[in-house]
Structures are given as structure tokens and as C-alpha cells.
Amino acid sequence: MKIRHAATIEAIVAGFTGTVRQPRAFAVRLPDGRVALSQRLTTALATRIAPHLVPQPQRAYTQGGDAYTPVGGEVIVEVVAGTTRHAVVTVVRLR
């Protein structure tokens, strides 16, 4: 039997994919310094967090090579992050 481990933590939104009005996923900076893309956001969550995003003009990339639009300011979200090497990050709510 496999047991998957996940922890609820706070992360800083480093950027987003999609449009600023309707982001598809967030690039979040985890406490260990990694930047990871989250799972696809729900419409309700994306609509709630979108007004807090201040997009920057350049593009940035995660360590895995995924492109995202960086944001200014500090938006903190609560995420459920897997503890394995290829951890899945799911945004739960805005802090």
C-alpha cells in the first residue's frame, strides 16, 4: 500500500500562467526556495486572487523550465504540497 504525504504550508505567489484576469495556475515560491507551478486553479479561487496580482513585463521560468508571468508585491496563499521529489502543489486559499 502506498501512502502519499502532503503538508499544508504558506507560499508566496511568484507569478501566474494564463491572463491576469483569469490565471490558470500560480508559480509559487515554497519555503525551501523552489518555485513550482500549482495545479490548475478553480474559477472561484482564480477570480478571488486575480485582483491582487500586479504583473511584471518580463517572463520567468521555474527550475523545471515552465514559463510564467512574474508578479510584484507579496501575495501569500495556502497550498497543499506533496513531500516527495516531484511534489504536486495545490492552492487552497488566499491568506
Rosetta silent file (secondary structure, phi, psi, omega in degrees, C-alpha in Angstrom):
SEQUENCE: MKIRHAATIEAIVAGFTGTVRQPRAFAVRLPDGRVALSQRLTTALATRIAPHLVPQPQRAYTQGGDAYTPVGGEVIVEVVAGTTRHAVVTVVRLR
SCORE:     score description
SCORE:     0.000 S_00000001
   1 L     0.000  129.786  177.503    0.000    0.000    0.000 S_00000001
   2 L   -93.370  137.885  175.648    1.362    3.425   -0.990 S_00000001
   3 L  -118.274  122.275  178.963    0.852    6.378    1.299 S_00000001
   4 L   -94.703  134.084 -178.286    1.219    9.817   -0.230 S_00000001
   5 L  -106.111  138.529  176.948    2.339   12.584    2.092 S_00000001
   6 E  -143.963  148.910  179.366    1.318   16.218    1.769 S_00000001
   7 E  -126.906  142.693  175.514    1.711   19.241    4.008 S_00000001
   8 E   -90.031  122.068 -177.445   -0.327   22.457    4.165 S_00000001
   9 E  -138.386  167.536  173.713    2.060   25.413    4.012 S_00000001
  10 E   -96.818  142.460  179.654    2.098   29.085    3.095 S_00000001
  11 E  -138.920  153.645  178.366    3.772   30.122   -0.146 S_00000001
  12 E   -94.918  132.754  177.599    4.412   33.410   -1.922 S_00000001
  13 E   -73.624  116.704  179.281    2.919   33.838   -5.390 S_00000001
  14 E   -92.012  -22.537 -178.448    5.866   34.463   -7.716 S_00000001
  15 E   177.842 -168.949 -177.539    3.755   34.577  -10.874 S_00000001
  16 E  -151.189  161.178  169.450    0.954   33.050  -12.899 S_00000001
  17 E  -111.129  158.570 -176.513    0.119   31.370  -16.175 S_00000001
  18 E    90.383 -152.327 -179.821   -2.844   32.449  -18.276 S_00000001
  19 L  -101.625  160.778 -179.467   -4.164   36.001  -18.124 S_00000001
  20 L   -66.380  -29.735  178.497   -4.077   38.387  -15.181 S_00000001
  21 L   -78.496  -27.045 -179.392   -7.902   38.447  -15.102 S_00000001
  22 L  -142.307   74.545 -179.963   -8.193   34.661  -15.219 S_00000001
  23 E   -65.761  142.113  178.528   -4.962   32.955  -14.102 S_00000001
  24 E   -87.554  -40.216 -178.860   -4.779   29.208  -14.831 S_00000001
  25 E  -151.502  159.362  176.854   -2.053   28.308  -12.334 S_00000001
  26 E  -108.189  145.069  165.832    0.332   30.046   -9.953 S_00000001
  27 E   -92.999  117.249 -176.785    4.084   29.841   -9.768 S_00000001
  28 E  -115.058  142.772  176.177    4.646   29.735   -6.010 S_00000001
  29 E   -92.932  113.668 -178.851    7.853   30.135   -4.030 S_00000001
  30 L   -80.311  161.934 -178.362    7.948   27.344   -1.464 S_00000001
  31 L   -56.306  -25.866  179.408    9.674   27.709    1.934 S_00000001
  32 L   -83.711    2.201  176.932   12.706   25.763    0.646 S_00000001
  33 L    97.035  -14.179  178.744   13.216   28.389   -2.112 S_00000001
  34 L   -68.527  147.808  171.391   11.932   26.312   -5.049 S_00000001
  35 E  -109.288  122.660 -177.714    9.472   27.880   -7.480 S_00000001
  36 E  -129.356  147.999  174.737    6.823   25.380   -8.578 S_00000001
  37 E   -82.459  138.749  177.906    3.684   25.618  -10.709 S_00000001
  38 E   -81.298  170.943  170.590    0.460   24.787   -8.949 S_00000001
  39 L   -66.973  166.731  179.504   -2.299   22.580  -10.241 S_00000001
  40 L   -58.177  136.547 -179.014   -4.965   24.332  -12.307 S_00000001
  41 L   -79.165  149.642  171.970   -6.902   26.878  -10.212 S_00000001
  42 L   -73.249  156.802  179.717  -10.641   26.694   -9.698 S_00000001
  43 H   -60.716  -42.313 -179.029  -12.584   29.555  -11.269 S_00000001
  44 H   -62.980  -43.693 -179.877  -13.709   30.834   -7.862 S_00000001
  45 H   -67.972  -42.784  178.968  -10.176   30.876   -6.471 S_00000001
  46 H   -62.070  -42.046 -179.950   -8.702   32.496   -9.594 S_00000001
  47 H   -65.818  -36.243 -178.966  -11.383   35.214   -9.536 S_00000001
  48 H   -72.116  -37.575 -174.326  -10.752   35.940   -5.853 S_00000001
  49 H   -89.525  -26.961 -175.457   -6.948   36.206   -6.145 S_00000001
  50 H   -51.015  -41.835 -178.983   -6.661   37.906   -9.587 S_00000001
  51 H   -63.502  -18.181 -178.547   -7.252   41.485   -8.298 S_00000001
  52 H   -88.175   -6.131 -176.195   -4.185   41.128   -6.025 S_00000001
  53 L   -88.220  132.399  176.353   -1.811   40.312   -8.911 S_00000001
  54 E  -119.179   96.057 -175.445    0.483   43.032  -10.328 S_00000001
  55 E   -68.116  145.827  175.494    2.053   41.554  -13.490 S_00000001
  56 L  -102.046  155.362 -172.663    5.614   42.423  -14.480 S_00000001
  57 L   -72.105  -23.884 -175.872    6.585   42.855  -18.169 S_00000001
  58 L   -88.919  174.278  175.281    9.200   40.072  -18.431 S_00000001
  59 L  -106.692  153.481  176.656    8.846   36.271  -18.429 S_00000001
  60 E  -134.543  167.410 -175.905   10.351   33.962  -15.820 S_00000001
  61 E  -135.778  142.964  173.875   10.858   30.201  -15.622 S_00000001
  62 L   -75.348  171.166  177.297   10.607   27.559  -12.921 S_00000001
  63 L   -61.496  -25.271  178.397   13.501   25.163  -12.318 S_00000001
  64 L   -83.458   -2.677  177.535   11.559   22.700  -14.470 S_00000001
  65 L    92.421    5.843  179.093   11.522   25.143  -17.407 S_00000001
  66 L   -78.753  130.297 -179.143    7.851   26.163  -17.199 S_00000001
  67 E   -83.429  145.479  175.111    7.271   29.808  -18.258 S_00000001
  68 E  -151.746  163.341  176.468    5.153   32.184  -16.183 S_00000001
  69 E   -92.680  118.304 -179.350    4.452   35.897  -15.828 S_00000001
  70 E   -71.329  157.927  179.607    6.092   37.218  -12.645 S_00000001
  71 E  -123.753  152.951  174.236    4.188   39.456  -10.233 S_00000001
  72 E   -94.149  167.189 -179.742    5.199   42.327   -7.992 S_00000001
  73 L    80.871 -174.371 -178.634    4.198   42.664   -4.366 S_00000001
  74 L  -129.651  101.975  175.575    3.692   39.847   -1.931 S_00000001
  75 L  -104.272  122.684 -178.211    0.591   37.696   -2.280 S_00000001
  76 E  -107.136  132.309  177.920    0.558   34.791    0.164 S_00000001
  77 E  -125.166  156.503  174.102   -1.513   31.689   -0.464 S_00000001
  78 E   -94.923  130.627 -178.908   -2.038   28.476    1.445 S_00000001
  79 E  -128.865  154.381  169.853   -1.035   25.410   -0.550 S_00000001
  80 E  -103.220  116.550 -176.383   -1.053   21.671   -0.092 S_00000001
  81 E  -118.520  129.948  175.314    2.357   20.482   -1.238 S_00000001
  82 E   -66.044  151.835 -176.782    3.431   16.881   -1.634 S_00000001
  83 L   -98.450    4.655  179.139    6.611   15.984    0.212 S_00000001
  84 L   -86.794  175.681 -176.458    8.088   13.777   -2.499 S_00000001
  85 L   -60.332  -42.693  178.681   10.659   14.858   -5.094 S_00000001
  86 L  -100.884   61.366 -174.015    8.015   15.608   -7.767 S_00000001
  87 L   -65.026  137.396  174.967    5.667   17.292   -5.351 S_00000001
  88 L   -92.860  132.456 -178.258    2.252   18.399   -6.563 S_00000001
  89 E  -113.509  125.459  179.591    1.257   21.859   -5.334 S_00000001
  90 E  -123.292  123.530  179.105   -2.430   22.741   -4.993 S_00000001
  91 E   -76.572  130.584 -177.569   -3.544   26.248   -3.995 S_00000001
  92 E  -101.722  -46.541 -179.193   -6.193   26.125   -1.276 S_00000001
  93 E  -165.956  166.567  176.528   -6.880   29.786   -0.439 S_00000001
  94 E   -82.073  141.270  177.374   -5.620   33.349   -0.245 S_00000001
  95 L   -96.400    0.000    0.000   -4.031   34.378    3.054 S_00000001
